[in-house]
Amino acid sequence: MRNRIADDLDSGRVQSRDLASLSKRLMDIAREIDAIDKAEDTDNPVARALDVDDEMLDEG
């Protein structure tokens, strides 16, 4: 589904009125896929590191 929506957006076949809803749906699907991937990779240290929230750097 993600690839189909992305292909439609890239091809220009999407009418202007549908662009916002399809773009939002594409972002939602990507977020869902990311959550599934993170849940499956709990033993992977790289996946655990990617799941850590960013911290603000001290400028001083």
DRENSEMI-860483 format. One record per atom (N, C-alpha, C, O): residue number from 1; residue in one letter; chain; atom name; y, z, x. Coordinates in pm, whole numbers, always signed. Layout:
<rs>
R   n res chain atom      Y      Z      X
R NUM   A     A   CA      Y      Z      X
...
</rs>
This chain:
<rs>
R   n res chain atom      Y      Z      X
R   1   M     A    N   -117     +0    +83
R   1   M     A   CA     +0     +0     +0
R   1   M     A    C   +125     +0    +88
R   1   M     A    O   +222    -71    +61
R   2   R     A    N   +122    +82   +197
R   2   R     A   CA   +237    +87   +288
R   2   R     A    C   +264    -51   +347
R   2   R     A    O   +379    -95   +349
R   3   N     A    N   +161   -117   +394
R   3   N     A   CA   +179   -249   +456
R   3   N     A    C   +227   -352   +354
R   3   N     A    O   +308   -438   +388
R   4   R     A    N   +178   -345   +233
R   4   R     A   CA   +218   -440   +129
R   4   R     A    C   +367   -426    +98
R   4   R     A    O   +439   -525    +90
R   5   I     A    N   +412   -302    +80
R   5   I     A   CA   +554   -280    +51
R   5   I     A    C   +640   -322   +169
R   5   I     A    O   +744   -385   +151
R   6   A     A    N   +596   -287   +290
R   6   A     A   CA   +672   -326   +409
R   6   A     A    C   +680   -477   +422
R   6   A     A    O   +786   -531   +455
R   7   D     A    N   +570   -546   +397
R   7   D     A   CA   +570   -693   +404
R   7   D     A    C   +666   -752   +301
R   7   D     A    O   +740   -845   +331
R   8   D     A    N   +665   -697   +179
R   8   D     A   CA   +756   -747    +75
R   8   D     A    C   +902   -725   +114
R   8   D     A    O   +986   -813    +93
R   9   L     A    N   +931   -608   +170
R   9   L     A   CA  +1068   -581   +212
R   9   L     A    C  +1111   -674   +325
R   9   L     A    O  +1223   -725   +326
R  10   D     A    N  +1021   -696   +421
R  10   D     A   CA  +1053   -782   +536
R  10   D     A    C  +1069   -929   +496
R  10   D     A    O  +1148  -1002   +556
R  11   S     A    N   +995   -972   +395
R  11   S     A   CA   +995  -1114   +358
R  11   S     A    C  +1120  -1155   +282
R  11   S     A    O  +1154  -1273   +277
R  12   G     A    N  +1189  -1059   +222
R  12   G     A   CA  +1306  -1093   +142
R  12   G     A    C  +1271  -1131     +0
R  12   G     A    O  +1358  -1175    -74
R  13   R     A    N  +1145  -1114    -40
R  13   R     A   CA  +1103  -1148   -176
R  13   R     A    C  +1143  -1043   -277
R  13   R     A    O  +1126  -1062   -398
R  14   V     A    N  +1196   -931   -230
R  14   V     A   CA  +1231   -820   -319
R  14   V     A    C  +1370   -843   -375
R  14   V     A    O  +1464   -873   -301
R  15   Q     A    N  +1383   -829   -506
R  15   Q     A   CA  +1513   -843   -568
R  15   Q     A    C  +1598   -720   -536
R  15   Q     A    O  +1545   -611   -514
R  16   S     A    N  +1727   -738   -534
R  16   S     A   CA  +1820   -631   -498
R  16   S     A    C  +1800   -506   -581
R  16   S     A    O  +1809   -395   -529
R  17   R     A    N  +1773   -521   -708
R  17   R     A   CA  +1759   -405   -797
R  17   R     A    C  +1636   -321   -762
R  17   R     A    O  +1631   -203   -797
R  18   D     A    N  +1536   -380   -694
R  18   D     A   CA  +1413   -309   -661
R  18   D     A    C  +1412   -254   -519
R  18   D     A    O  +1321   -179   -482
R  19   L     A    N  +1510   -290   -440
R  19   L     A   CA  +1510   -254   -298
R  19   L     A    C  +1512   -103   -276
R  19   L     A    O  +1435    -53   -194
R  20   A     A    N  +1597    -31   -344
R  20   A     A   CA  +1608   +113   -323
R  20   A     A    C  +1480   +186   -361
R  20   A     A    O  +1434   +272   -286
R  21   S     A    N  +1422   +153   -475
R  21   S     A   CA  +1301   +224   -517
R  21   S     A    C  +1183   +192   -426
R  21   S     A    O  +1103   +281   -398
R  22   L     A    N  +1171    +68   -381
R  22   L     A   CA  +1062    +33   -290
R  22   L     A    C  +1082    +98   -153
R  22   L     A    O   +985   +141    -90
R  23   S     A    N  +1205   +104   -107
R  23   S     A   CA  +1232   +170    +21
R  23   S     A    C  +1197   +318    +14
R  23   S     A    O  +1138   +372   +107
R  24   K     A    N  +1233   +384    -96
R  24   K     A   CA  +1201   +525   -112
R  24   K     A    C  +1050   +544   -120
R  24   K     A    O   +997   +637    -60
R  25   R     A    N   +983   +458   -193
R  25   R     A   CA   +837   +470   -203
R  25   R     A    C   +772   +451    -67
R  25   R     A    O   +675   +520    -35
R  26   L     A    N   +822   +358    +13
R  26   L     A   CA   +769   +335   +147
R  26   L     A    C   +785   +461   +232
R  26   L     A    O   +692   +498   +304
R  27   M     A    N   +900   +527   +224
R  27   M     A   CA   +920   +650   +300
R  27   M     A    C   +827   +761   +251
R  27   M     A    O   +775   +838   +331
R  28   D     A    N   +807   +769   +119
R  28   D     A   CA   +716   +871    +64
R  28   D     A    C   +573   +849   +112
R  28   D     A    O   +505   +944   +149
R  29   I     A    N   +529   +724   +112
R  29   I     A   CA   +394   +692   +157
R  29   I     A    C   +378   +725   +305
R  29   I     A    O   +276   +782   +345
R  30   A     A    N   +477   +691   +386
R  30   A     A   CA   +471   +721   +529
R  30   A     A    C   +463   +872   +552
R  30   A     A    O   +389   +917   +639
R  31   R     A    N   +538   +949   +474
R  31   R     A   CA   +535  +1096   +485
R  31   R     A    C   +397  +1150   +446
R  31   R     A    O   +345  +1241   +512
R  32   E     A    N   +337  +1095   +341
R  32   E     A   CA   +204  +1138   +298
R  32   E     A    C    +99  +1105   +403
R  32   E     A    O    +11  +1187   +431
R  33   I     A    N   +107   +986   +461
R  33   I     A   CA    +12   +946   +566
R  33   I     A    C    +27  +1038   +687
R  33   I     A    O    -73  +1079   +746
R  34   D     A    N   +150  +1069   +723
R  34   D     A   CA   +175  +1158   +836
R  34   D     A    C   +114  +1296   +812
R  34   D     A    O    +55  +1355   +902
R  35   A     A    N   +129  +1348   +691
R  35   A     A   CA    +73  +1479   +657
R  35   A     A    C    -79  +1477   +664
R  35   A     A    O   -140  +1572   +711
R  36   I     A    N   -141  +1369   +618
R  36   I     A   CA   -287  +1356   +624
R  36   I     A    C   -333  +1351   +769
R  36   I     A    O   -430  +1417   +806
R  37   D     A    N   -262  +1271   +850
R  37   D     A   CA   -299  +1260   +992
R  37   D     A    C   -287  +1395  +1063
R  37   D     A    O   -374  +1430  +1143
R  38   K     A    N   -182  +1470  +1033
R  38   K     A   CA   -164  +1601  +1097
R  38   K     A    C   -272  +1698  +1053
R  38   K     A    O   -320  +1778  +1133
R  39   A     A    N   -312  +1692   +928
R  39   A     A   CA   -416  +1783   +878
R  39   A     A    C   -550  +1754   +943
R  39   A     A    O   -629  +1846   +965
R  40   E     A    N   -577  +1629   +973
R  40   E     A   CA   -705  +1591  +1033
R  40   E     A    C   -710  +1621  +1182
R  40   E     A    O   -819  +1636  +1237
R  41   D     A    N   -595  +1631  +1248
R  41   D     A   CA   -589  +1649  +1393
R  41   D     A    C   -552  +1792  +1433
R  41   D     A    O   -473  +1810  +1526
R  42   T     A    N   -606  +1891  +1366
R  42   T     A   CA   -568  +2029  +1398
R  42   T     A    C   -619  +2073  +1534
R  42   T     A    O   -563  +2166  +1592
R  43   D     A    N   -723  +2009  +1588
R  43   D     A   CA   -774  +2045  +1720
R  43   D     A    C   -706  +1968  +1832
R  43   D     A    O   -733  +1993  +1950
R  44   N     A    N   -619  +1875  +1799
R  44   N     A   CA   -552  +1791  +1896
R  44   N     A    C   -421  +1859  +1938
R  44   N     A    O   -333  +1877  +1854
R  45   P     A    N   -405  +1896  +2066
R  45   P     A   CA   -282  +1965  +2108
R  45   P     A    C   -157  +1879  +2093
R  45   P     A    O    -48  +1933  +2070
R  46   V     A    N   -169  +1749  +2105
R  46   V     A   CA    -52  +1662  +2088
R  46   V     A    C     -7  +1665  +1943
R  46   V     A    O   +113  +1672  +1916
R  47   A     A    N   -101  +1659  +1850
R  47   A     A   CA    -66  +1664  +1708
R  47   A     A    C     -1  +1798  +1674
R  47   A     A    O    +94  +1802  +1595
R  48   R     A    N    -51  +1906  +1732
R  48   R     A   CA    +10  +2037  +1707
R  48   R     A    C   +152  +2042  +1763
R  48   R     A    O   +241  +2099  +1700
R  49   A     A    N   +174  +1982  +1879
R  49   A     A   CA   +308  +1981  +1940
R  49   A     A    C   +405  +1901  +1855
R  49   A     A    O   +522  +1937  +1844
R  50   L     A    N   +359  +1792  +1796
R  50   L     A   CA   +446  +1709  +1713
R  50   L     A    C   +484  +1780  +1583
R  50   L     A    O   +582  +1743  +1518
R  51   D     A    N   +407  +1880  +1545
R  51   D     A   CA   +431  +1951  +1420
R  51   D     A    C   +529  +2067  +1436
R  51   D     A    O   +558  +2138  +1340
R  52   V     A    N   +580  +2089  +1558
R  52   V     A   CA   +674  +2198  +1584
R  52   V     A    C   +815  +2152  +1550
R  52   V     A    O   +856  +2041  +1584
R  53   D     A    N   +889  +2239  +1481
R  53   D     A   CA  +1028  +2205  +1446
R  53   D     A    C  +1114  +2198  +1571
R  53   D     A    O  +1093  +2272  +1667
R  54   D     A    N  +1211  +2109  +1569
R  54   D     A   CA  +1304  +2096  +1681
R  54   D     A    C  +1394  +2217  +1687
R  54   D     A    O  +1426  +2278  +1585
R  55   E     A    N  +1436  +2253  +1809
R  55   E     A   CA  +1529  +2362  +1828
R  55   E     A    C  +1661  +2307  +1880
R  55   E     A    O  +1664  +2206  +1950
R  56   M     A    N  +1770  +2374  +1844
R  56   M     A   CA  +1902  +2334  +1892
R  56   M     A    C  +1915  +2372  +2039
R  56   M     A    O  +1874  +2481  +2080
R  57   L     A    N  +1971  +2284  +2118
R  57   L     A   CA  +1995  +2311  +2259
R  57   L     A    C  +2125  +2388  +2276
R  57   L     A    O  +2222  +2363  +2205
R  58   D     A    N  +2126  +2479  +2370
R  58   D     A   CA  +2246  +2554  +2402
R  58   D     A    C  +2333  +2469  +2493
R  58   D     A    O  +2291  +2433  +2603
R  59   E     A    N  +2453  +2435  +2449
R  59   E     A   CA  +2541  +2348  +2525
R  59   E     A    C  +2607  +2419  +2642
R  59   E     A    O  +2668  +2352  +2726
R  60   G     A    N  +2599  +2548  +2650
R  60   G     A   CA  +2673  +2621  +2753
R  60   G     A    C  +2588  +2672  +2858
R  60   G     A    O  +2637  +2736  +2951
</rs>
